[in-house]
Amino acid sequence: MCRALPAGRGGVGPSSPKGGGAPSPSLAARRVSALLQSLPACLRGRSPGKRRAGKEQHRAAATSSWLSRPAMAQAKISSSRSSSSVAEAGGQQQAGGGQLRGRFFRSTSMADRSSRLLECLDQLERRVEALRDTASSMEQEKESLLEMIHGIQNSQDMRNISEGEREELSLTAKRLMGRTLTVEVSVETIRNPQQQESLLHATRMIDEIVGKLLDDLEDSKSRLMSLYGACTSEVPAGPVNQKFQSVVIGCAIEDQKKIKRRLETLLRNIENSEKSIMLLEHQKSTARHLCNNGKD
């Protein structure tokens, strides 16, 4: 059974002539419209002339793009070179600035660290000075102990006791002297060549006077007094040896104190010796007086 096609869809309509002729104008228009609808959107409504003009514009754009490629590449190379040179210069400037900052400037953290280290060194310096003062005091204490023990050994009271007691006390004093000498205390003084020479000169001047104590006690005492007056800041009671004073001024501060202490010790020993001599002379005169009275 045959089914007739609807009109406008390829079938033979009532208006179609028998025997198969050309399609009707309305049917052809509909087919063209359907064909145009099936084309891509970019090709709809464009006439052949317009399509030809678009192709020519596309070809011209491609040609201009191809021709401008070397210039664009050259521009990119120049831009890359300039950016790299700027970056290198900036890096050198930054590195140079960092070097300058590290060499000539200090950041806040470095300043704080330096301040803490300086404070620690100040504390250590105070402790070092305290240590030297303590050692110097111990050295003076040792000298004082030796002087006192020596004074007891040569005192007049040791001569006025019995032989057994004097021997026992002498052994005790000798033992104390030996124990005191086992303590070694030394505080070295930093001197320059000029201070060293001044110290040697002052020591020779004192030793020269000490060597003449037994020959002339009074003259040696007066000369030592003049040397001591050159070492003290107070107004001396007697004459001052100006030459010795100029020599002592050239010595180090610690050496000046030691020279002064040595002169004080020598003057005390001379004073004690004079007292011992006076007591001895008094005892001799008393003994002679008693002998004279016994004869009478």
FIMIFI-632158 format. One record per atom (N, C-alpha, C, O): y, z, x; residue in three letters. Coordinates in steps of 0.2 Angstrom, whole numbers, plus 5000, padded with zeros to 4 digits. Each point is the difference from the previous one (the first is absolute). Example, Ala and Ser with C-alpha at 12.3 -4.5 7.8 and 13.67 -1.06 7.14 Angstrom:
<recs>
497250395066ALA;500650004996ALA;500650005004ALA;499950035005ALA;500649934993SER;500650015004SER;500550034996SER;500650015003SER;
</recs>
This chain:
<recs>
499450005004MET;500650004996MET;500650005004MET;500150045005MET;500349914994CYS;500650005004CYS;500650034997CYS;500150004994CYS;500350045011ARG;500650034998ARG;500649975002ARG;500149995006ARG;500450004990ALA;500649975002ALA;500450045004ALA;500150064998ALA;500349925007LEU;500450045004LEU;500750014997LEU;500249954996LEU;500150105005PRO;500750014997PRO;500549955003PRO;499949985006PRO;500650014990ALA;500549955003ALA;500350035005ALA;500250065000ALA;500049915006GLY;500450025005GLY;499650035006GLY;500250025005GLY;499149984994ARG;499550025006ARG;499549955002ARG;499550025002ARG;500749924998GLY;499649955003GLY;499649974995GLY;499649955002GLY;500450084992GLY;499549964995GLY;500449954997GLY;500649985001GLY;499149984994VAL;500349944997VAL;500250034993VAL;499750024996VAL;501049985004GLY;500350034994GLY;500149944994GLY;499849945002GLY;500450084993PRO;500149954995PRO;500549945002PRO;499949954997PRO;500650085007SER;500449945002SER;499849965006SER;500349955001SER;499150075002SER;499749965005SER;499849934997SER;499650004995SER;500549955008PRO;499749944998PRO;499349995002PRO;499850035005PRO;499849944991LYS;499349995001LYS;499949965006LYS;500449955001LYS;499150055002GLY;499849965006GLY;500250035006GLY;499949965005GLY;500550104996GLY;500250035006GLY;500649975003GLY;499949955004GLY;500750064994GLY;500749985003GLY;500350055005GLY;499750055001GLY;500949945000ALA;500450045004ALA;500250064996ALA;500150004994ALA;499950065009PRO;500250064996PRO;500750004998PRO;500449965002PRO;499750084993SER;500750004996SER;500550035005SER;499850045004SER;500849944995PRO;500550035005PRO;500050084999PRO;500150035005PRO;499850004989SER;500050075000SER;499550035003SER;500150065003SER;499349914997LEU;499450035004LEU;500150005007LEU;499950045004LEU;500549904999ALA;500150005007ALA;500550055002ALA;500050035006ALA;500549984990ALA;500550055002ALA;499750075000ALA;500250045005ALA;499349974991ARG;499750075000ARG;499650015006ARG;500050055003ARG;499649894999ARG;499650015006ARG;500550015006ARG;499850045005ARG;500749924996VAL;500550015006VAL;500350075000VAL;500050035005VAL;500150004989SER;500350074999SER;499450055003SER;500250055003SER;499249944994ALA;499550045003ALA;499950005007ALA;499850055003ALA;500249895000LEU;499949995007LEU;500650035004LEU;499850035005LEU;500849974993LEU;500550035003LEU;500050085000LEU;500150035005LEU;499649994989GLN;499950085000GLN;499550025005GLN;500050065002GLN;499549904999SER;499550025005SER;500249995007SER;499650035004SER;501049944998LEU;500250005006LEU;500350075003LEU;500150044995LEU;499949975011PRO;500350065003PRO;500850014998PRO;500349954998PRO;499950115002ALA;500750014997ALA;500549975005ALA;500549984997ALA;499350025009CYS;500549975005CYS;500149934999CYS;500549975002CYS;499049994995LEU;500149934999LEU;500249984993LEU;500149944998LEU;500050114997ARG;500249984994ARG;500749984999ARG;500450035004ARG;499749934992GLY;500749984999GLY;500449965006GLY;500649995000GLY;499049995005ARG;500349975006ARG;499849935000ARG;499449984999ARG;501149985001SER;499949935000SER;499849975007SER;500150045005SER;499649904995PRO;499849985007PRO;500650005005PRO;499950015006PRO;500749974991GLY;500650005005GLY;500150075003GLY;500250015006GLY;499850044989LYS;500150075002LYS;499550025005LYS;500150035005LYS;499249954994ARG;499550025005ARG;500149975006ARG;499950035005ARG;500349914995ARG;500249965007ARG;500550045003ARG;500050005007ARG;500650024990ALA;500550035003ALA;499850075003ALA;500250025006ALA;499450014990GLY;499850075003GLY;499549995006GLY;500150045005GLY;499549914995LYS;499649995006LYS;500549985006LYS;499950035006LYS;500649934993GLU;500549985006GLU;500350075002GLU;500150005006GLU;500150044990GLN;500450065002GLN;499550055004GLN;500250035005GLN;499249974992HIS;499550045004HIS;499949975007HIS;499950045005HIS;500049904996ARG;499949965006ARG;500650025005ARG;499950015006ARG;500749984991ALA;500650015004ALA;500150085002ALA;500250015006ALA;499650034990ALA;500050085002ALA;499550015005ALA;500150045005ALA;499349934995ALA;499550015005ALA;500249975007ALA;499950035005ALA;500449914994THR;500349975006THR;500550045004THR;500050015006THR;500550014990SER;500550055003SER;499750065003SER;500350035005SER;499250004991SER;499750065003SER;499749995006SER;500050045005SER;499649904996TRP;499749985006TRP;500549995006TRP;499850025005TRP;500749954993LEU;500549985005LEU;500450075002LEU;500250005006LEU;499850054990SER;500450065002SER;499550055003SER;500350065002SER;499149934999ARG;499550055003ARG;500250015007ARG;500050065002ARG;500149895002PRO;500250025007PRO;500650045001PRO;500150055004PRO;500449944992ALA;500750045000ALA;499850074998ALA;500350055003ALA;499349964992MET;499850074997MET;499650035006MET;500150065001MET;499449915002ALA;499750035005ALA;500450025006ALA;499950065003ALA;500649904999GLN;500450025005GLN;500550064998GLN;500150045004GLN;500149964990ALA;500450054998ALA;499650075000ALA;500250055001ALA;499149944997LYS;499650065000LYS;499950035007LYS;500050065001LYS;499949895004ILE;499950025007ILE;500750035002ILE;499950065004ILE;500649924995SER;500750035002SER;500150064997SER;500250055004SER;499649964990SER;500150074996SER;499550055003SER;500250065001SER;499249925001SER;499550045003SER;500250025007SER;500050065002SER;500349905002ARG;500350015007ARG;500550054999ARG;500150055004ARG;500449944992SER;500650044999SER;499850074998SER;500250055002SER;499349964993SER;499850064998SER;499650045005SER;500150065000SER;499549905004SER;499650045005SER;500550025006SER;499950065002SER;500649904999SER;500550025005SER;500450064998SER;500250055004SER;500049954989VAL;500450064998VAL;499550065000VAL;500350065001VAL;499149934997ALA;499550065000ALA;499950035007ALA;500050065001ALA;500049895004GLU;499950035007GLU;500650035002GLU;500050055003GLU;500649924996ALA;500650045002ALA;500150074996ALA;500250045003ALA;499649964991GLY;500050064996GLY;499550055003GLY;500250065001GLY;499249925001GLY;499550045003GLY;500350035007GLY;499950065002GLY;500449895002GLN;500250025007GLN;500650054999GLN;500150055003GLN;500349944992GLN;500650054999GLN;499750064997GLN;500350065002GLN;499249944994GLN;499750074998GLN;499750035005GLN;500150065001GLN;499549905003ALA;499750045006ALA;500550025005ALA;499950065002ALA;500649904999GLY;500650035005GLY;500350064997GLY;500150055003GLY;500049954990GLY;500350064997GLY;499650065001GLY;500250055001GLY;499149944998GLY;499550055000GLY;500050035007GLY;500050065002GLY;500149895003GLN;500050025007GLN;500650045002GLN;500050055003GLN;500649934994LEU;500650035001LEU;500050074997LEU;500250055003LEU;499549954991ARG;500050074996ARG;499550045004ARG;500250065001ARG;499249925002GLY;499650045003GLY;500350025007GLY;499850065003GLY;500649905000ARG;500350025007ARG;500650044999ARG;500150055004ARG;500349934992PHE;500750035000PHE;500150054994PHE;500550045000PHE;499149964995PHE;500250044994PHE;499350044998PHE;499549985002PHE;500650074995ARG;499550044998ARG;500050024993ARG;500550014997ARG;498949985000SER;500050014992SER;500050084999SER;500050045005SER;500049974989THR;500150074998THR;499450045002THR;500050065002THR;499449914997SER;499450045002SER;499950015007SER;499850055003SER;500549905002MET;500050015007MET;500550065002MET;499950045004MET;500649964992ALA;500550055002ALA;499850074998ALA;500150055004ALA;499549954990ASP;499750074998ASP;499550025005ASP;500050065002ASP;499649895001ARG;499550025004ARG;500350025007ARG;499850055003ARG;500749924999SER;500450015006SER;500350075000SER;500050045004SER;500349984990SER;500350064999SER;499450065000SER;500250055003SER;499349944994ARG;499450055001ARG;499850015007ARG;499950065002ARG;500049885001LEU;499850015007LEU;500550045005LEU;499850045004LEU;500849944994LEU;500650045004LEU;500050074998LEU;500150045005LEU;499849984989GLU;500050074998GLU;499450045004GLU;500050055002GLU;499449914998CYS;499450035003CYS;500250015008CYS;499850055003CYS;500549905000LEU;500150015007LEU;500650055001LEU;499950045005LEU;500549974991ASP;500550065000ASP;499650075000ASP;500250045004ASP;499449964991GLN;499650075000GLN;499650015006GLN;500050055003GLN;499749895000LEU;499650015006LEU;500450025006LEU;499850045004LEU;500849934996GLU;500550025006GLU;500250074999GLU;500050035006GLU;500150004988ARG;500250075000ARG;499450045002ARG;500150055003ARG;499349934995ARG;499450045003ARG;499950005007ARG;499850055003ARG;500349895000VAL;499949995007VAL;500550055004VAL;499950035005VAL;500849974992GLU;500550045004GLU;499850074999GLU;500150045004GLU;499649984990ALA;499850074999ALA;499450025005ALA;500050055002ALA;499549904999LEU;499550015005LEU;500350015007LEU;499750055003LEU;500749914999ARG;500350015006ARG;500450075001ARG;499950035005ARG;500449994990ASP;500450065000ASP;499550065000ASP;500150055004ASP;499349944993THR;499550055000THR;499750015007THR;499950055002THR;500049895001ALA;499750005006ALA;500450035005ALA;499850035005ALA;500949954995SER;500550035004SER;500050075000SER;500150045005SER;499949994989SER;500050074999SER;499450035003SER;500150065003SER;499349914996MET;499450035003MET;500150005008MET;499850055003MET;500549904999GLU;500149995008GLU;500550065002GLU;499850035005GLU;500749984991GLN;500450065002GLN;499750064999GLN;500150055004GLN;499549964991GLU;499650064999GLU;499550025006GLU;499950055002GLU;499849895000LYS;499650015006LYS;500450025006LYS;499750055004LYS;500849924998GLU;500450025005GLU;500350084999GLU;500050035005GLU;500149984989SER;500350074999SER;499450055001SER;500150065003SER;499349934995LEU;499450045001LEU;499950015008LEU;499850055002LEU;500249895001LEU;499850015007LEU;500650045004LEU;499850045005LEU;500849954993GLU;500550045003GLU;499950074999GLU;500150045004GLU;499749984990MET;500050074998MET;499450035004MET;500050065002MET;499449904998ILE;499450035004ILE;500250015007ILE;499850055003ILE;500549905000HIS;500250015007HIS;500550065001HIS;500050035005HIS;500549984990GLY;500450055001GLY;499750074999GLY;500150055004GLY;499449954992ILE;499650075000ILE;499650015006ILE;499950055003ILE;499849905000GLN;499650005006GLN;500550035006GLN;499850035005GLN;500849954995ASN;500550025006ASN;500550054998ASN;500550015003ASN;499350024991SER;500550054998SER;499950075004SER;499650015003SER;501050034997GLN;500050065003GLN;499550054997GLN;499750045004GLN;500249954990ASP;499550054996ASP;499349995003ASP;499650055000ASP;500249895002MET;499449995003MET;499950045006MET;499450025002MET;501149995002ARG;500050045006ARG;500050074999ARG;499850045005ARG;500449994989ASN;500050074999ASN;499450034997ASN;500150054997ASN;499449915002ILE;499450034997ILE;499450005005ILE;500149985006ILE;499450054992SER;499550015005SER;499649945002SER;500149954997SER;499650055008GLU;499649945003GLU;499549974995GLU;500049945000GLU;499650114997GLY;499549974995GLY;500349974994GLY;499849954998GLY;500750084999GLU;500449974995GLU;500349945002GLU;500049954996GLU;500350045009ARG;500449945003ARG;499549955000ARG;500149944999ARG;499350075004GLU;499549955001GLU;499849974993GLU;499949944999GLU;499950114997GLU;499849984993GLU;500549964996GLU;499849954997GLU;500950075004LEU;500549964996LEU;500149935004LEU;500249954997LEU;499750055009SER;500149945004SER;499549954998SER;500149944999SER;499250085000LEU;499549964998LEU;500149974993LEU;499949944998LEU;500450104997THR;500249984994THR;500549955000THR;500049954996THR;500550065008ALA;500649955000ALA;499749945003ALA;500349944998ALA;499350065007LYS;499749945003LYS;499649964995LYS;500049945000LYS;499650104996ARG;499649964995ARG;500549974995ARG;499849944998ARG;500750095000LEU;500549974995LEU;500349945003LEU;500249954997LEU;500050065009MET;500349945004MET;499549945000MET;500349944999MET;499150075002GLY;499549945000GLY;499949974994GLY;500049944999GLY;500050104995ARG;499949984994ARG;500649964997ARG;500049954997ARG;500650075005THR;500649974999THR;500149935003THR;500249954997THR;499550055009LEU;500049935004LEU;499549954997LEU;500149945002LEU;499450084994THR;499649964998THR;500349954994THR;499749954998THR;500850084999VAL;500449964995VAL;500449955003VAL;500550015004VAL;499449924995GLU;500349955003GLU;500549974994GLU;499749974995GLU;500950045006VAL;500549974995VAL;500549955004VAL;500350035005VAL;499849914993SER;500449965004SER;500349954995SER;499749974996SER;501050035004VAL;500449954996VAL;500449965005VAL;500450025004VAL;499349914996GLU;500349965005GLU;500749974997GLU;500149994994GLU;500350005011THR;500749984998THR;500149925002THR;499849995006THR;500449974989ILE;500149935002ILE;500750005004ILE;500550024997ILE;499549955009ARG;500649995004ARG;500149935003ARG;499549975001ARG;501150014999ASN;500149945004ASN;500150025007ASN;500050065002ASN;500049895003PRO;500150015007PRO;500650045002PRO;499950045005PRO;500649964992GLN;500650045001GLN;499950074999GLN;500250045004GLN;499549974990GLN;499850074998GLN;499550035005GLN;500150065001GLN;499449905001GLN;499550035004GLN;500350025007GLN;499950055003GLN;500649914999GLU;500350015007GLU;500550074999GLU;500050045005GLU;500349964989SER;500450064999SER;499650075000SER;500250055003SER;499249944994LEU;499650064999LEU;499750025007LEU;500050065002LEU;499849895002LEU;499850025007LEU;500550035004LEU;499950055004LEU;500849924996HIS;500550035003HIS;500250074998HIS;500150055005HIS;499949974989ALA;500150074997ALA;499450045003ALA;500250065002ALA;499249924998THR;499550045002THR;500050025007THR;499950065002THR;500349895002ARG;500150015008ARG;500650065001ARG;499950045004ARG;500649954992MET;500550055001MET;499850074998MET;500250055003MET;499449964992ILE;499850074998ILE;499550025005ILE;500050065002ILE;499549905000ASP;499550025005ASP;500350025007ASP;499850055003ASP;500849924999GLU;500350025006GLU;500350075000GLU;500050035004GLU;500349994990ILE;500250064999ILE;499550065000ILE;500050055003ILE;499449934993VAL;499450044999VAL;499750025007VAL;499850055002VAL;500249905003GLY;499750015006GLY;500450055005GLY;499850025004GLY;500849994994LYS;500550055004LYS;500050064996LYS;500550045002LYS;499149984993LEU;500150064997LEU;499850065004LEU;500450055000LEU;499149945004LEU;499850065004LEU;500550015006LEU;500050065002LEU;500349895000ASP;500550015005ASP;500750034998ASP;500250055004ASP;500049934991ASP;500750034997ASP;499950004993ASP;500249954996ASP;499650115001LEU;499950004993LEU;500750004996LEU;500049964995LEU;500550075007GLU;500750004997GLU;500349935000GLU;500249974994GLU;499849995011ASP;500249945000ASP;499649954996ASP;500349964997ASP;499150055003SER;499649954996SER;500150014993SER;500049964996SER;500150115002LYS;500150014993LYS;500749974998LYS;500049984994LYS;500550035010SER;500649974998SER;500049924999SER;500349974996SER;499350005009ARG;500049934999ARG;499649984994ARG;500149954997ARG;499350095001LEU;499749984994LEU;500450014994LEU;499949974995LEU;500550085005MET;500550014995MET;500549954999MET;500149984994MET;500149995011SER;500449945000SER;499749944997SER;500249964996SER;499150035006LEU;499649954997LEU;499950014992LEU;500049954996LEU;499950115002TYR;499950024993TYR;500649994996TYR;500049974994TYR;500650045009GLY;500649994997GLY;500149924998GLY;500449994996GLY;499349975008ALA;500149934999ALA;499549974995ALA;500149954997ALA;499550095001CYS;499549984994CYS;500250034993CYS;499749974995CYS;500750085005THR;500150034994THR;500749974997THR;500449985003THR;499650024990SER;500649974997SER;500550064999SER;500649984998SER;499250085003GLU;500550054999GLU;500450015007GLU;499949975005GLU;500750074994VAL;500450005006VAL;499750055005VAL;499850064998VAL;500049925008PRO;499750045005PRO;500450065002PRO;500649995001PRO;499150065001ALA;500350065003ALA;500249995007ALA;500550035003ALA;499249925001GLY;500149995007GLY;500249935001GLY;500149964995GLY;499950025011PRO;500149935002PRO;499449954998PRO;499550024999PRO;500749925000VAL;499549954998VAL;500049945005VAL;500549985003VAL;498850014999ASN;499949945005ASN;500149944996ASN;499649974996ASN;501049995006GLN;500149944997GLN;499549945001GLN;499949964996GLN;499950045011LYS;499549955002LYS;499450014996LYS;499749954998LYS;500050115001PHE;499450014996PHE;500149984993PHE;499649984997PHE;501050045000GLN;500149984993GLN;500049934999GLN;499749984995GLN;500649985010SER;500049924999SER;499249985001SER;499949954996SER;499750085008VAL;499349985000VAL;499650024994VAL;499649964998VAL;500650104999VAL;499650024994VAL;500249954994VAL;499649994996VAL;501049995004ILE;500249964994ILE;499649935000ILE;499949974995ILE;499950015011GLY;499749945001GLY;499250014998GLY;499749954999GLY;500150115000CYS;499350014998CYS;499949994992CYS;500550004997CYS;498950005001ALA;499849994993ALA;500150074997ALA;500150055003ALA;500049954990ILE;500250064997ILE;499450065001ILE;500250055001ILE;499249934998GLU;499550045001GLU;500050035007GLU;499850065001GLU;500349905004ASP;500050025007ASP;500650055001ASP;499950055004ASP;500749944993GLN;500550055000GLN;499850074998GLN;500250055003GLN;499449954991LYS;499850064998LYS;499550045004LYS;500150065001LYS;499549905002LYS;499550035005LYS;500450025006LYS;499850065003LYS;500649915000ILE;500450025006ILE;500450074998ILE;500050045004ILE;500349964990LYS;500350064998LYS;499550065000LYS;500250065002LYS;499249934995ARG;499550054999ARG;499850025007ARG;499950065001ARG;500049905004ARG;499850025006ARG;500550045004ARG;499850055003ARG;500849934996LEU;500650055003LEU;500050064997LEU;500150055003LEU;499849964990GLU;500050064997GLU;499450055003GLU;500150065001GLU;499349904999THR;499450045003THR;500250035007THR;499850055002THR;500549915002LEU;500150025007LEU;500550055000LEU;499950055004LEU;500649954992LEU;500550055000LEU;499750074998LEU;500250055002LEU;499449954993ARG;499650064997ARG;499650035006ARG;500050065001ARG;499649895002ASN;499650035005ASN;500450035006ASN;499850055003ASN;500849924999ILE;500450035005ILE;500350074997ILE;500050055004ILE;500249954990GLU;500250064997GLU;499550065000GLU;500150065002GLU;499349924996ASN;499450055001ASN;499950025007ASN;499850065001ASN;500249895003SER;499950025007SER;500550055003SER;499950045004SER;500849954994GLU;500550045002GLU;499950074997GLU;500150055004GLU;499649954990LYS;499950074997LYS;499450035004LYS;500050065001LYS;499549905001SER;499450035003SER;500350025007SER;499750065003SER;500749915000ILE;500250015007ILE;500550074999ILE;499950045005ILE;500549964990MET;500450064999MET;499650064999MET;500150065003MET;499349934993LEU;499650064999LEU;499650025006LEU;499950065002LEU;499949895002LEU;499750025006LEU;500450035005LEU;499850055003LEU;500949934998GLU;500450035004GLU;500250074998GLU;500150055004GLU;499949964989HIS;500250074997HIS;499450045002HIS;500150065002HIS;499349924997GLN;499450045002GLN;500050025007GLN;499850055002GLN;500449905002LYS;500050015008LYS;500550065001LYS;499950045004LYS;500749954993SER;500550055002SER;499850074997SER;500250055003SER;499549954991THR;499850064998THR;499450045004THR;500050065001THR;499649905002ALA;499550025004ALA;500350035007ALA;499850055002ALA;500749915000ARG;500350035006ARG;500450064999ARG;500050055004ARG;500349954990HIS;500450064998HIS;499550075000HIS;500250055002HIS;499249934995LEU;499550064999LEU;499850025007LEU;499850065001LEU;500149895004CYS;499750025006CYS;500650045004CYS;499850045004CYS;500849944995ASN;500550045004ASN;500150074997ASN;500150055004ASN;499849964989ASN;500050064998ASN;499450045002ASN;500150075001ASN;499349905000GLY;499550045002GLY;500150025007GLY;499750065002GLY;500649905002LYS;500150025007LYS;500550065000LYS;499950055005LYS;500649954991ASP;500550055000ASP;499650074998ASP;500450054999ASP;
</recs>
